[in-house]
Amino acid sequence: MADATPSLALPLIAGGQAQKHVTHNEALALLDTLVQLTVLDKDRAAPPANPADGDRYLIAAGNPDGAWTGWSGRIARFQDGAWLSLKPQAGWTAYVADEAEPYLFTGSAWTPLRATLTALQNLSRLGIGTGADAENPFAAKLNKALWTALTTAEGGSGDLRYTLNKQASGNVLSLLLQSGFSARAEIGLTGDDELRVKVSPNGGDWFEALRIDRTTGRVAFSGRITSADVPVLTGQVIAGNSGPGAVAAGATRYFTHALVGGHQSEVYAAAGRRGRFRHLRVVTQGAPGAGESWTFTLQNLVTDTALTCTISGAGSNQAADLVNSAVFDADQRWCLKMVSSSGARPTTNILFSLLFEGLD
């Protein structure tokens, strides 16, 4: 017969043993130490100066000293004026009181129990900061939430796609936005497979604002749309020809359709409404010549805007600025300024176009 139990190493009483109470009491002391194991600390490298009877510690330090010398990784218990060392087994758990944290012994070290939880499967409910229930099996009460992609260095792709799926076309898949737990807007596939945006003043009455056809991408607006509702509806192309007035070498001239002058006031035109000019294109009858240039700039009254392009050299007769833009108020005036380099050829009948987008 063995002298101790195989799991907790509790001493066993032999059949003919004298003073059986000694062995029995030793086993009870071990049970009192190990059952529902709670320790005061795990970070001490030496025993405390004034321990109380029954105090227990995890000795996590690599090189403990004093009465704990050589006890790294073990459990220490103070009993009857002396320290007792107990060797843990893999799978044992201990609650560390000063951290309010359960720890697990892996067979070589004590680790936080939460660090060993790598997967939670088939949970029926989960509440974060609040209680989950049958209607809301996942519930969270918080102020911020972050989802970030698993990087390639971590074994991921670097992408992050949030996927929601419904059973069939007739079901609902949506994002419902509430204020004071009363619905105010809904975005999603509500009753079919078309993307819809709906709003509500009270959570009961709903108005569909937008619908996108899944087969064509065509957008439909259920209500009437006015220019006040949508800042930019269409772009208007403004095109013209400067006319027969010549622009000589080294000259600076201003022009709009069929008008060329030496000052902006002779040619400028009102924008007429608040809007944005973009996509300046210019085509001339010929090229300015080798080493020469014609530079065209949209002006707001007498000030250059960022919208500009240049025809250079002997091989080109056109240029465009498809990047920059300039916003005009309704009462502001525009024209095109042309600067000809000192040796450039004279030119006439300059073709130009601008895209104007209304903003009110």
C-alpha positions as CSV (number, residue, x, y, z in Angstrom):
1,M,0.0,0.0,0.0
2,A,1.3,3.5,-0.9
3,D,2.2,6.0,1.8
4,A,0.4,8.9,0.2
5,T,-2.5,9.6,-2.2
6,P,-1.4,10.0,-5.9
7,S,-2.9,13.4,-6.6
8,L,-2.5,15.6,-3.5
9,A,0.1,13.5,-1.8
10,L,-2.0,13.3,1.4
11,P,-0.4,10.9,3.9
12,L,-2.2,7.6,4.4
13,I,-2.7,5.8,7.7
14,A,-1.1,2.4,7.9
15,G,-3.1,-0.5,9.3
16,G,-0.9,-1.0,12.4
17,Q,0.3,2.6,12.7
18,A,0.6,4.1,16.2
19,Q,-0.5,7.7,16.8
20,K,-2.8,7.7,13.8
21,H,-4.0,11.2,14.7
22,V,-0.7,12.7,13.6
23,T,-1.0,11.4,10.1
24,H,-4.7,12.3,10.0
25,N,-4.0,15.8,11.2
26,E,-1.2,16.2,8.6
27,A,-3.6,15.2,5.8
28,L,-6.2,17.7,7.1
29,A,-3.6,20.4,7.1
30,L,-2.7,19.7,3.5
31,L,-6.4,19.7,2.5
32,D,-6.8,23.0,4.3
33,T,-3.9,24.4,2.3
34,L,-4.9,23.1,-1.2
35,V,-8.7,23.1,-1.3
36,Q,-10.2,26.4,-2.6
37,L,-6.6,27.7,-2.8
38,T,-6.4,31.4,-2.1
39,V,-3.0,33.0,-1.8
40,L,-2.1,36.5,-0.6
41,D,0.5,37.4,-3.2
42,K,2.6,35.8,-5.9
43,D,5.3,38.4,-6.4
44,R,7.3,38.2,-3.3
45,A,10.9,36.9,-3.5
46,A,11.2,36.3,0.3
47,P,8.9,35.5,3.2
48,P,7.0,38.4,4.9
49,A,8.4,39.5,8.3
50,N,5.3,38.7,10.3
51,P,3.2,36.0,8.7
52,A,-0.1,34.8,10.2
53,D,-0.8,31.1,10.7
54,G,-2.4,29.7,7.5
55,D,-1.0,32.5,5.2
56,R,-0.3,31.1,1.7
57,Y,1.8,32.5,-1.2
58,L,2.7,31.5,-4.7
59,I,6.4,31.8,-5.2
60,A,6.7,33.0,-8.7
61,A,10.1,34.6,-8.4
62,G,12.9,32.8,-10.1
63,N,15.4,32.9,-7.2
64,P,13.5,33.2,-3.9
65,D,15.6,33.5,-0.8
66,G,15.3,33.2,3.0
67,A,13.1,30.3,4.1
68,W,11.8,30.1,0.5
69,T,15.2,29.3,-1.1
70,G,14.8,26.7,-3.8
71,W,11.0,26.9,-3.8
72,S,10.5,28.7,-7.1
73,G,7.1,27.9,-8.6
74,R,5.8,26.2,-5.4
75,I,3.1,27.1,-2.8
76,A,4.3,28.3,0.6
77,R,2.1,28.0,3.7
78,F,3.0,29.3,7.2
79,Q,1.9,26.8,9.8
80,D,2.8,26.3,13.5
81,G,5.7,28.9,13.2
82,A,7.3,27.4,10.1
83,W,7.0,27.5,6.3
84,L,5.7,24.5,4.5
85,S,6.5,24.0,0.7
86,L,4.0,22.3,-1.6
87,K,4.7,21.4,-5.2
88,P,1.8,22.1,-7.5
89,Q,0.6,19.9,-10.3
90,A,-0.3,21.0,-13.8
91,G,-3.9,22.2,-13.9
92,W,-4.1,23.4,-10.3
93,T,-5.6,26.9,-9.9
94,A,-5.1,29.5,-7.2
95,Y,-6.9,32.8,-6.6
96,V,-4.4,35.6,-6.0
97,A,-6.1,38.0,-3.6
98,D,-4.1,41.2,-4.1
99,E,-4.8,41.0,-7.8
100,A,-8.3,39.6,-7.7
101,E,-7.1,37.2,-10.4
102,P,-7.3,33.4,-10.8
103,Y,-4.0,31.8,-11.9
104,L,-3.4,28.4,-13.5
105,F,-0.3,26.3,-13.1
106,T,0.8,25.0,-16.5
107,G,3.3,22.5,-15.2
108,S,6.2,25.0,-15.3
109,A,4.7,28.4,-14.3
110,W,1.7,30.2,-12.9
111,T,-0.2,32.1,-15.6
112,P,-3.4,34.2,-15.4
113,L,-6.3,32.0,-16.1
114,R,-7.7,34.5,-18.6
115,A,-4.5,34.2,-20.7
116,T,-5.4,30.5,-21.3
117,L,-8.8,31.3,-22.7
118,T,-8.2,31.3,-26.4
119,A,-11.7,30.3,-27.7
120,L,-15.3,30.5,-26.6
121,Q,-17.6,28.4,-28.6
122,N,-21.4,28.0,-28.9
123,L,-22.2,30.6,-26.3
124,S,-26.0,31.1,-26.0
125,R,-25.7,34.6,-24.5
126,L,-23.0,37.2,-23.9
127,G,-23.4,40.6,-22.1
128,I,-20.6,43.2,-22.0
129,G,-21.3,45.9,-19.4
130,T,-25.0,44.9,-19.4
131,G,-27.2,41.8,-19.2
132,A,-28.1,39.7,-22.3
133,D,-31.5,38.1,-22.7
134,A,-33.4,35.9,-25.0
135,E,-34.4,38.8,-27.3
136,N,-30.9,40.2,-27.3
137,P,-28.5,37.3,-26.8
138,F,-25.6,39.6,-27.4
139,A,-25.7,42.9,-25.6
140,A,-23.0,45.5,-25.0
141,K,-23.1,48.8,-23.0
142,L,-20.0,50.9,-23.8
143,N,-18.9,54.1,-25.3
144,K,-16.4,53.0,-27.9
145,A,-15.7,49.8,-29.9
146,L,-12.7,49.0,-32.1
147,W,-12.4,46.4,-34.8
148,T,-9.0,46.3,-36.5
149,A,-7.7,44.0,-39.2
150,L,-5.3,41.1,-38.4
151,T,-2.1,42.2,-40.1
152,T,0.0,40.1,-42.5
153,A,2.8,39.9,-39.9
154,E,0.3,38.3,-37.5
155,G,-0.9,35.8,-40.0
156,G,-3.8,37.7,-41.4
157,S,-4.5,39.5,-44.7
158,G,-4.6,43.1,-43.4
159,D,-8.2,43.3,-44.6
160,L,-11.3,43.7,-42.4
161,R,-14.8,42.9,-43.8
162,Y,-17.8,43.0,-41.5
163,T,-20.3,40.4,-42.9
164,L,-24.0,40.3,-42.1
165,N,-26.3,37.6,-43.6
166,K,-30.1,37.0,-43.6
167,Q,-31.9,33.8,-44.4
168,A,-33.9,34.9,-47.5
169,S,-34.9,37.9,-49.6
170,G,-38.1,38.4,-47.6
171,N,-36.2,38.7,-44.3
172,V,-34.7,41.9,-42.8
173,L,-31.0,42.7,-42.6
174,S,-30.5,46.3,-41.4
175,L,-28.8,48.8,-39.1
176,L,-31.4,50.3,-36.9
177,L,-30.4,53.7,-35.4
178,Q,-32.3,54.7,-32.2
179,S,-32.5,57.8,-29.9
180,G,-33.7,57.0,-26.4
181,F,-34.5,53.5,-27.6
182,S,-36.9,54.9,-30.2
183,A,-36.0,54.2,-33.8
184,R,-35.1,57.2,-36.0
185,A,-33.4,55.7,-39.1
186,E,-32.8,52.3,-40.7
187,I,-30.3,51.3,-43.4
188,G,-30.3,47.9,-45.0
189,L,-32.2,45.2,-46.9
190,T,-35.7,45.5,-45.4
191,G,-38.0,42.9,-46.8
192,D,-36.2,42.4,-50.1
193,D,-32.7,42.7,-51.6
194,E,-32.7,46.4,-52.4
195,L,-30.6,48.7,-50.3
196,R,-32.9,51.2,-48.6
197,V,-32.5,54.2,-46.3
198,K,-35.6,55.1,-44.2
199,V,-36.2,57.7,-41.4
200,S,-38.8,58.1,-38.7
201,P,-39.8,61.0,-36.5
202,N,-41.2,58.8,-33.8
203,G,-40.2,55.2,-34.2
204,G,-43.6,54.3,-35.7
205,D,-44.1,56.3,-38.9
206,W,-41.5,55.6,-41.6
207,F,-40.4,57.5,-44.7
208,E,-38.2,55.9,-47.4
209,A,-35.6,58.4,-48.5
210,L,-33.5,56.4,-50.9
211,R,-33.5,53.0,-52.6
212,I,-30.7,51.4,-54.8
213,D,-31.6,48.8,-57.3
214,R,-29.3,45.8,-56.8
215,T,-29.3,44.8,-60.5
216,T,-28.5,48.2,-62.0
217,G,-27.2,50.4,-59.2
218,R,-29.8,53.0,-60.1
219,V,-30.7,55.3,-57.2
220,A,-34.4,56.2,-56.6
221,F,-35.5,59.0,-54.3
222,S,-39.0,58.5,-53.0
223,G,-39.5,62.2,-52.2
224,R,-39.2,65.2,-54.5
225,I,-35.6,66.4,-55.0
226,T,-34.9,70.1,-55.4
227,S,-31.7,72.0,-55.9
228,A,-31.8,73.1,-52.3
229,D,-31.8,69.4,-51.2
230,V,-28.8,68.3,-53.3
231,P,-25.8,70.7,-53.6
232,V,-24.6,69.3,-57.0
233,L,-27.2,67.8,-59.4
234,T,-25.6,68.2,-62.8
235,G,-22.6,69.8,-64.4
236,Q,-23.0,72.5,-67.1
237,V,-20.4,72.7,-69.8
238,I,-19.4,76.3,-70.7
239,A,-17.6,76.3,-74.1
240,G,-16.6,79.1,-76.4
241,N,-14.3,80.6,-79.0
242,S,-12.3,83.8,-78.2
243,G,-13.0,85.0,-81.7
244,P,-10.8,86.7,-84.4
245,G,-9.1,89.1,-82.0
246,A,-5.3,88.2,-82.1
247,V,-3.1,87.7,-79.1
248,A,0.4,88.9,-80.0
249,A,3.8,87.6,-78.7
250,G,4.5,88.8,-75.2
251,A,1.0,90.0,-74.6
252,T,-1.5,89.4,-71.8
253,R,-5.1,89.2,-72.9
254,Y,-8.4,88.3,-71.3
255,F,-11.3,86.6,-73.0
256,T,-14.6,84.8,-72.8
257,H,-16.8,83.7,-75.8
258,A,-16.2,86.0,-78.8
259,L,-14.5,88.7,-76.6
260,V,-10.9,89.5,-76.2
261,G,-9.6,92.5,-74.3
262,G,-6.7,94.0,-72.5
263,H,-8.5,94.2,-69.2
264,Q,-10.8,91.9,-67.3
265,S,-13.6,94.5,-67.2
266,E,-13.9,94.4,-71.0
267,V,-14.8,90.7,-71.1
268,Y,-15.8,89.2,-67.7
269,A,-19.1,87.3,-67.2
270,A,-21.1,86.7,-64.0
271,A,-21.2,83.3,-62.5
272,G,-25.0,83.7,-62.0
273,R,-25.2,81.2,-59.2
274,R,-22.8,79.8,-56.6
275,G,-20.8,77.0,-58.2
276,R,-17.5,75.3,-58.9
277,F,-15.5,75.7,-62.1
278,R,-13.3,72.7,-63.0
279,H,-11.9,70.8,-66.1
280,L,-10.4,73.7,-68.0
281,R,-9.5,72.7,-71.6
282,V,-8.0,74.9,-74.3
283,V,-7.3,74.2,-78.0
284,T,-5.5,76.7,-80.3
285,Q,-5.1,77.0,-84.0
286,G,-1.4,76.2,-83.9
287,A,1.5,75.8,-81.4
288,P,3.4,78.7,-79.7
289,G,6.8,77.5,-81.1
290,A,9.9,76.0,-79.8
291,G,10.8,77.2,-76.4
292,E,7.7,79.3,-76.2
293,S,4.4,79.0,-74.3
294,W,0.8,80.2,-73.9
295,T,-0.5,80.0,-70.3
296,F,-4.3,80.1,-69.6
297,T,-5.7,80.8,-66.2
298,L,-9.3,81.2,-64.9
299,Q,-9.7,84.5,-63.1
300,N,-12.1,85.5,-60.4
301,L,-12.6,89.2,-61.0
302,V,-8.9,90.3,-61.2
303,T,-7.4,87.4,-59.2
304,D,-5.9,84.2,-60.6
305,T,-7.4,80.9,-59.4
306,A,-5.8,77.5,-59.2
307,L,-7.3,76.4,-62.5
308,T,-4.6,76.8,-65.1
309,C,-2.9,75.1,-68.0
310,T,-0.1,75.8,-70.4
311,I,0.6,75.0,-74.1
312,S,4.3,74.7,-74.7
313,G,6.7,74.1,-77.6
314,A,6.2,73.5,-81.3
315,G,4.4,70.2,-81.1
316,S,1.2,70.8,-79.2
317,N,-1.9,73.0,-79.6
318,Q,-3.9,72.0,-76.5
319,A,-3.7,71.7,-72.7
320,A,-6.0,70.9,-69.8
321,D,-6.3,71.2,-66.0
322,L,-8.4,68.3,-64.8
323,V,-7.2,68.5,-61.2
324,N,-7.8,71.9,-59.7
325,S,-11.1,73.8,-59.2
326,A,-12.4,77.2,-58.1
327,V,-15.6,78.1,-56.3
328,F,-17.5,81.3,-57.2
329,D,-20.3,83.0,-55.6
330,A,-23.3,84.1,-57.7
331,D,-22.2,87.7,-57.9
332,Q,-18.6,87.0,-58.7
333,R,-17.3,87.3,-62.3
334,W,-15.0,85.2,-64.3
335,C,-12.9,85.3,-67.5
336,L,-9.8,83.5,-68.9
337,K,-6.4,85.2,-68.9
338,M,-3.8,84.3,-71.5
339,V,-0.1,85.1,-71.1
340,S,1.9,84.7,-74.3
341,S,5.7,84.4,-74.0
342,S,7.9,86.9,-75.7
343,G,8.6,84.9,-78.8
344,A,5.4,83.0,-79.2
345,R,3.4,83.0,-82.4
346,P,0.3,85.2,-82.5
347,T,-2.9,83.3,-82.2
348,T,-6.7,83.7,-82.6
349,N,-9.9,81.8,-82.3
350,I,-8.9,80.0,-79.0
351,L,-11.4,77.2,-78.2
352,F,-12.0,76.6,-74.5
353,S,-14.4,74.7,-72.2
354,L,-15.1,74.6,-68.5
355,L,-17.3,72.4,-66.4
356,F,-19.5,74.4,-64.0
357,E,-21.2,72.6,-61.1
358,G,-24.0,74.5,-59.3
359,L,-23.7,74.5,-55.5
360,D,-27.0,76.0,-54.4
